[in-house]
Amino acid sequence: MGLFGFGRKKHAEEEAKEKDKETDIDIVDESSDSDDADKSAAEPRADRQPTADGERGEDQGPWDVDDDNIPDYDDYLDIGSLYLPFLQGIELRLKGNRQTNQILGATITWGDSSLELEAFAAPKSFGLWDDVRSDLMDANHDAKEQDGTFGKELILPVSIGKKVLKTRIVGVDGPRWMLRGVFSGPAATDPDSEEKKTLDKYFSDVVVERGEEPLAPRDLIPMHPPIGPAERAKQAAAEGKIEEGEDSGESQAAEIPGKPKGPLSKTLETETQTTLRRGPLFSEVR
């Protein structure tokens, strides 16, 4: 959506102008008839439910790739800065740039609710969410702070055309990153709804990879076109052979396709990535 740019009015205005230029890549899960093994992998994890204190730790995500107690994310979808769990009946929408292959954002839709995900670079010494939340409240006088699943959250009305929609904005600080989630639909407005519980759980299962790129605080951490579990396994095998010196010619196969260099600009003109190949749970952008 690009409507919540850290409370900086200039960024919000620029992104509003770019909105008409942006189109989305729809990636839909149509795996309802998959076998039991696929279903068990796609269902939300029942052993790690998000708690009400909002703290990342040994038992609650979102997770960093270097966390000691990180869940197994081998079956997650890799989009660069984020590893996304599979969920039955999900729709994933990505904003992408056809010319550069850059991915600029991800939105998860489940039922009548949506969750927009973006990961931002943060300083080593302190988190971003307190400052970001303060900026948003200063720039949006209708915003209200509340205690929620992930600590301090914001309820922010957003005008879309003639309608006013309520969104719930959460932020979680990790090592040199902040993951922001923007919930809409019942996941934002009904605390007892199944959609809120499911998407809160989804958010807490996301794995973040900051990477080593030199990024300024609040830069969007680079994403790339989706890579499914099978392709990731193939790349890992190729990288293993290279490390062992068995076949140096496979280095090209081990590279991530379309991985951008350095920070991403949120004002890039975006177009639809048109060529999709149906995967087991998602279509994969090619």
Buried (B, 14 or more C-beta within 10 A) or exposed (E): BBBBBBBBEEBBEBBEEBEEEBEBBBBBBEBEEBEEEBBEBBEBBEEBBBEEEBEBEEEBBBBBBEBEEEBEBEBBBBBBBBBBBBBBBBBBBBBBBBEEBBBBBBBBBBBEBBBBBBBBBBEEEEBBBEBBBEBBBEBBEEBEEEEBBBBBBBBBEBEEEEEEBBBBBBBBBBBBBBBBBBBBBBBBBEBEBEBBBBBBBBBBBBBBBBBEBEBEBBBBBBBBBBBBBEBBEBBEEBBEBBEEEEEEEBEEBBEBEBBBEEBBEBBBEBBBBEEBEEBBBBBBBE
